[in-house]
Amino acid sequence: MAPRLLAGVTGAVVGLLGITGCAQPAAPSGDQGAAAVTVTSCGQQLSFPASPKRVVTLDQSSTETMLALGLADRMAGTSNLKTKVAPEYQADYAKVPALSPKLLNAEQLRAATPDFVMASFKAQYTADRVGTREELAKLGLPTFVSAVECPENNNPGTAPFDLLFSDYKAVGQIFRIEDRATALIDKQRAAVAAAAETGKKVSSKPTVLWLYSTFNGVPYVAGGTSLPAEMSRLVGAKNAFDDVAEDWPEVSWERIAERDPDVIVVGDLSERGSPGDSAAEKITMMQAHPVMSQLKAVRENKIIKVPGIEMDPSVRSVNTLDLVAKGMRELGHAQ
């Protein structure tokens, strides 16, 4: 399996070199005479003599980062869409080729002839998907991973939202659109600050359970290393599974009941289409469960529904942060 895949990845870059090897492409507007840009992404140093023209994104979060920064015209393809893109991005998204509705493979990457690949998660770069970052780097194809995935490569204690903002800054540098990146960062910093104001007005520190998905009836919840753990802190709450050093641990309904959360945040992934993906299905499961149904949060409907895609770090995460801050106020936990 791996040797055949590596051949596919090699073919992808050979195809790319076949297009660009005979003559250097004309530099995009704004790149003329500009010095090469170098950024670091999850431990790899990436250098760009000119801004990329054919970007392939491997997940929805990286796709929406590109769209939020007005870079649809630089995208050669997207993949792995979990749900509809946000309404404000739909017109631009329609202009970008959808290479695969699910995970991209090496052959699909080759066919797109990219000059840059972006993903939010390290797991997208594996030998049985598009190839490892190391393989692609040796073949001359730079790859990007969100800084949220690699907190160890940043200053200790850097907040998750600050890591996310560092992604915008890096992409802004790569594409020579620092002004757009700065505007996006400033807007989202204001949203984080507004949520923190709610957190200052919380009368008692409630416990919040973040229910992302269920698989065969088994719940997956936010652990202590997830972005929702940081969102909980910002709104003056405590993540129910903060003591679990994972992003999305598999637990049981009984373990959730033992923690007896004051508030339950339920992710809606209706458009993904798997059983138990919708918020309504998850709520029905809890109401029907002999133990969960006895919890005060379930009996009194102390439930906040949010788009599931926004529980993972993305340009849309500040929207869920705002929804949870509002929910805390509506449920009486903050003024």
C-alpha positions as CSV (number, residue, x, y, z in Angstrom):
1,M,0.0,0.0,0.0
2,A,2.6,2.6,1.1
3,P,5.0,2.1,-1.9
4,R,2.2,2.5,-4.4
5,L,1.0,5.6,-2.5
6,L,4.4,7.2,-2.5
7,A,4.6,6.7,-6.2
8,G,1.4,8.6,-6.5
9,V,2.7,11.4,-4.3
10,T,5.9,11.5,-6.4
11,G,3.8,11.7,-9.5
12,A,1.9,14.6,-8.0
13,V,5.0,16.7,-7.6
14,V,6.5,15.5,-10.9
15,G,3.3,16.8,-12.5
16,L,3.7,20.0,-10.7
17,L,7.3,20.3,-11.8
18,G,6.2,19.5,-15.4
19,I,4.1,22.6,-15.3
20,T,6.5,25.0,-13.5
21,G,10.0,23.6,-14.2
22,C,10.6,25.1,-17.6
23,A,9.9,28.7,-16.7
24,Q,9.3,30.5,-13.5
25,P,5.7,31.6,-13.2
26,A,4.9,35.3,-13.3
27,A,4.7,36.7,-9.8
28,P,1.2,37.6,-8.7
29,S,0.3,41.3,-8.1
30,G,2.1,42.5,-5.0
31,D,4.9,40.0,-5.3
32,Q,7.0,41.9,-7.9
33,G,10.4,42.6,-6.3
34,A,9.3,41.3,-2.9
35,A,11.6,39.3,-0.8
36,A,10.9,35.7,-0.1
37,V,8.7,35.0,2.9
38,T,9.6,32.4,5.4
39,V,7.2,31.1,8.1
40,T,7.3,28.2,10.5
41,S,4.4,25.7,10.6
42,C,4.3,22.9,13.2
43,G,8.1,22.7,13.3
44,Q,8.7,23.0,9.5
45,Q,10.2,26.1,8.0
46,L,8.5,27.1,4.8
47,S,9.9,29.6,2.2
48,F,7.9,31.3,-0.5
49,P,9.7,33.3,-3.2
50,A,6.2,34.3,-4.4
51,S,2.7,33.7,-3.0
52,P,1.2,30.4,-4.0
53,K,-1.3,30.2,-6.9
54,R,-2.6,26.7,-6.6
55,V,-3.6,25.8,-3.0
56,V,-5.3,22.6,-2.0
57,T,-7.0,22.4,1.4
58,L,-7.5,19.1,3.2
59,D,-10.3,20.0,5.6
60,Q,-13.1,22.5,6.1
61,S,-11.3,24.6,8.6
62,S,-8.4,25.4,6.3
63,T,-10.8,25.9,3.4
64,E,-12.8,28.5,5.4
65,T,-9.6,30.3,6.6
66,M,-8.6,30.8,2.9
67,L,-12.1,32.1,2.1
68,A,-12.2,34.4,5.1
69,L,-9.0,36.0,3.9
70,G,-10.4,36.5,0.4
71,L,-8.1,33.9,-1.2
72,A,-10.6,31.8,-3.3
73,D,-8.8,32.8,-6.5
74,R,-5.7,31.1,-5.2
75,M,-7.4,27.7,-4.5
76,A,-7.0,24.8,-6.8
77,G,-9.3,22.6,-4.8
78,T,-10.9,21.8,-1.5
79,S,-11.9,18.5,0.2
80,N,-13.3,16.9,3.3
81,L,-16.3,19.1,3.9
82,K,-18.2,18.1,7.1
83,T,-21.1,20.6,6.7
84,K,-22.1,23.6,4.5
85,V,-19.6,26.4,4.6
86,A,-20.7,29.5,6.4
87,P,-23.2,31.6,4.5
88,E,-20.7,34.5,4.1
89,Y,-18.3,32.2,2.2
90,Q,-20.7,30.3,0.0
91,A,-20.4,32.5,-3.1
92,D,-16.6,32.2,-3.1
93,Y,-16.7,28.5,-2.2
94,A,-18.8,27.8,-5.3
95,K,-15.9,29.0,-7.5
96,V,-13.5,26.5,-6.0
97,P,-13.2,22.9,-7.3
98,A,-14.4,20.3,-4.8
99,L,-11.8,17.5,-5.3
100,S,-13.4,15.1,-2.8
101,P,-16.3,15.3,-0.4
102,K,-14.2,13.2,2.0
103,L,-10.5,12.8,2.7
104,L,-8.2,13.4,-0.2
105,N,-5.8,10.8,-1.5
106,A,-2.5,11.0,-3.2
107,E,-3.9,10.6,-6.7
108,Q,-6.4,13.4,-6.2
109,L,-3.7,15.7,-4.9
110,R,-1.6,14.9,-7.9
111,A,-4.4,15.7,-10.3
112,A,-4.8,19.2,-8.8
113,T,-1.1,20.1,-9.3
114,P,-0.8,22.3,-6.2
115,D,2.0,24.5,-5.1
116,F,0.9,24.6,-1.5
117,V,-1.2,22.3,0.7
118,M,-3.1,23.4,3.9
119,A,-4.6,21.4,6.7
120,S,-5.8,22.1,10.2
121,F,-4.7,18.7,11.5
122,K,-1.4,16.7,11.4
123,A,-3.5,13.6,10.8
124,Q,-4.3,14.7,7.3
125,Y,-0.7,14.1,6.3
126,T,-0.2,10.3,6.5
127,A,1.2,7.7,4.2
128,D,-2.3,6.3,3.5
129,R,-3.8,9.7,2.7
130,V,-1.8,12.3,0.7
131,G,1.7,11.4,2.1
132,T,3.6,12.7,5.1
133,R,4.8,16.3,5.4
134,E,8.4,15.0,5.2
135,E,7.7,13.2,2.0
136,L,6.1,16.2,0.4
137,A,8.8,18.6,1.6
138,K,11.5,16.4,0.0
139,L,9.5,16.7,-3.2
140,G,9.3,20.5,-3.0
141,L,5.7,20.8,-1.9
142,P,5.2,23.0,1.2
143,T,2.6,21.9,3.7
144,F,0.8,23.9,6.4
145,V,-0.7,22.7,9.7
146,S,-2.6,24.9,12.2
147,A,-0.5,26.1,15.2
148,V,-3.3,24.9,17.4
149,E,-2.2,21.3,16.6
150,C,1.4,22.1,17.7
151,P,1.3,24.1,20.9
152,E,4.7,22.7,21.8
153,N,6.2,24.7,18.9
154,N,5.1,28.0,20.5
155,N,5.7,29.9,23.7
156,P,4.4,27.8,26.7
157,G,1.0,28.8,27.8
158,T,0.0,30.5,24.6
159,A,-3.9,30.6,24.5
160,P,-5.6,28.4,21.8
161,F,-7.2,31.5,20.2
162,D,-3.8,33.2,20.0
163,L,-2.5,30.1,18.2
164,L,-5.4,30.3,15.8
165,F,-4.7,34.0,15.2
166,S,-1.0,33.1,14.5
167,D,-2.3,31.0,11.6
168,Y,-4.1,34.0,10.1
169,K,-0.9,36.0,10.5
170,A,1.2,33.3,8.8
171,V,-1.2,32.9,5.9
172,G,-1.3,36.7,5.5
173,Q,2.5,36.8,5.2
174,I,2.6,33.9,2.7
175,F,0.1,35.6,0.4
176,R,1.3,39.1,1.1
177,I,-2.1,40.2,2.5
178,E,-1.0,41.2,6.0
179,D,-3.7,43.9,6.1
180,R,-6.5,41.4,5.6
181,A,-5.1,39.0,8.2
182,T,-4.7,41.9,10.7
183,A,-8.3,42.9,10.2
184,L,-9.5,39.4,10.8
185,I,-7.4,39.0,13.9
186,D,-8.6,42.3,15.3
187,K,-12.3,41.4,14.7
188,Q,-11.9,38.0,16.4
189,R,-9.9,39.3,19.3
190,A,-12.8,41.6,20.0
191,A,-15.2,38.6,20.0
192,V,-12.9,36.8,22.5
193,A,-12.7,39.9,24.7
194,A,-16.5,40.2,24.7
195,A,-16.9,36.6,25.8
196,A,-14.4,37.1,28.5
197,E,-16.5,40.0,29.8
198,T,-19.4,37.5,30.2
199,G,-17.0,35.3,32.1
200,K,-16.3,38.1,34.6
201,K,-20.0,38.3,35.4
202,V,-20.6,34.6,36.2
203,S,-22.0,34.3,39.7
204,S,-20.7,30.8,40.3
205,K,-18.5,28.6,38.2
206,P,-20.8,26.2,36.4
207,T,-19.6,22.9,34.8
208,V,-20.1,22.6,31.1
209,L,-20.2,19.4,29.1
210,W,-19.4,19.7,25.4
211,L,-21.0,16.8,23.4
212,Y,-19.5,16.7,19.9
213,S,-20.7,13.4,18.4
214,T,-21.9,9.9,19.1
215,F,-20.7,6.7,17.4
216,N,-22.8,3.6,17.9
217,G,-24.4,5.4,20.8
218,V,-21.1,6.2,22.5
219,P,-20.5,9.9,23.2
220,Y,-17.4,11.9,22.3
221,V,-16.8,15.0,24.5
222,A,-14.4,17.8,24.8
223,G,-11.3,17.0,26.9
224,G,-8.8,19.3,28.6
225,T,-6.7,20.0,25.5
226,S,-9.6,21.0,23.2
227,L,-10.6,24.5,22.2
228,P,-13.9,24.1,24.0
229,A,-11.9,23.8,27.3
230,E,-10.5,27.3,26.6
231,M,-14.0,28.6,25.6
232,S,-15.3,27.3,28.9
233,R,-12.6,29.2,30.8
234,L,-13.4,32.4,28.8
235,V,-17.1,32.3,29.7
236,G,-16.4,31.6,33.4
237,A,-17.1,27.9,33.4
238,K,-15.2,24.7,33.8
239,N,-15.1,22.0,31.2
240,A,-16.5,18.8,32.7
241,F,-13.7,16.6,31.3
242,D,-10.8,19.1,31.8
243,D,-8.8,16.4,33.6
244,V,-8.6,14.2,30.4
245,A,-5.6,15.1,28.4
246,E,-7.2,14.6,25.0
247,D,-9.1,16.8,22.6
248,W,-12.2,14.5,22.1
249,P,-12.1,11.5,24.4
250,E,-14.6,8.6,24.1
251,V,-16.5,8.3,27.4
252,S,-19.8,6.8,28.5
253,W,-23.2,8.3,29.4
254,E,-22.6,7.0,33.0
255,R,-19.3,8.9,33.3
256,I,-21.0,12.0,32.1
257,A,-23.8,11.6,34.6
258,E,-21.2,11.2,37.4
259,R,-19.9,14.6,36.5
260,D,-23.4,16.1,36.6
261,P,-22.7,19.1,34.4
262,D,-24.7,22.3,35.0
263,V,-24.9,23.1,31.2
264,I,-24.6,20.8,28.1
265,V,-23.3,22.2,24.8
266,V,-24.5,20.0,22.0
267,G,-22.8,20.1,18.6
268,D,-25.0,19.9,15.5
269,L,-23.5,18.0,12.6
270,S,-26.8,17.3,10.8
271,E,-25.3,17.7,7.3
272,R,-22.6,15.1,7.9
273,G,-25.5,12.5,7.9
274,S,-24.2,9.8,10.3
275,P,-26.6,8.4,12.9
276,G,-26.6,10.6,16.0
277,D,-25.0,13.6,14.3
278,S,-27.8,16.1,14.7
279,A,-28.3,18.0,17.9
280,A,-31.9,16.8,18.1
281,E,-30.7,13.1,18.0
282,K,-28.2,13.7,20.8
283,I,-30.8,15.4,22.9
284,T,-33.2,12.5,22.3
285,M,-30.6,10.0,23.3
286,M,-30.0,11.9,26.6
287,Q,-33.7,12.2,27.4
288,A,-34.2,8.4,26.7
289,H,-31.1,7.3,28.7
290,P,-32.1,5.9,32.2
291,V,-29.3,7.8,33.9
292,M,-28.8,10.9,31.7
293,S,-32.5,11.7,31.8
294,Q,-32.3,12.2,35.5
295,L,-29.7,15.0,35.3
296,K,-30.9,18.5,36.1
297,A,-29.4,19.9,32.9
298,V,-31.4,17.4,30.8
299,R,-34.6,17.7,32.8
300,E,-34.6,21.5,32.8
301,N,-33.2,21.8,29.2
302,K,-30.1,23.6,30.2
303,I,-28.7,22.8,26.7
304,I,-27.0,25.1,24.2
305,K,-27.0,24.0,20.6
306,V,-24.0,25.1,18.4
307,P,-22.6,24.1,15.0
308,G,-20.4,21.1,15.6
309,I,-17.8,22.2,13.0
310,E,-17.2,25.2,15.2
311,M,-16.0,23.1,18.2
312,D,-12.8,22.4,16.3
313,P,-10.4,25.3,15.9
314,S,-11.4,27.4,12.9
315,V,-12.3,30.8,11.6
316,R,-15.8,30.1,12.8
317,S,-15.0,29.2,16.4
318,V,-15.6,32.7,17.7
319,N,-19.3,32.3,16.6
320,T,-19.7,29.3,19.0
321,L,-17.9,31.2,21.7
322,D,-20.5,33.9,21.3
323,L,-23.4,31.5,21.3
324,V,-22.1,29.9,24.5
325,A,-21.6,33.3,26.2
326,K,-25.2,34.2,25.3
327,G,-26.5,30.8,26.5
328,M,-24.8,31.3,29.8
329,R,-26.6,34.6,30.3
330,E,-29.9,33.2,29.1
331,L,-29.6,30.2,31.5
332,G,-29.0,32.6,34.4
333,H,-25.3,31.8,35.0
334,A,-24.1,35.3,34.1
335,Q,-25.6,38.8,34.0
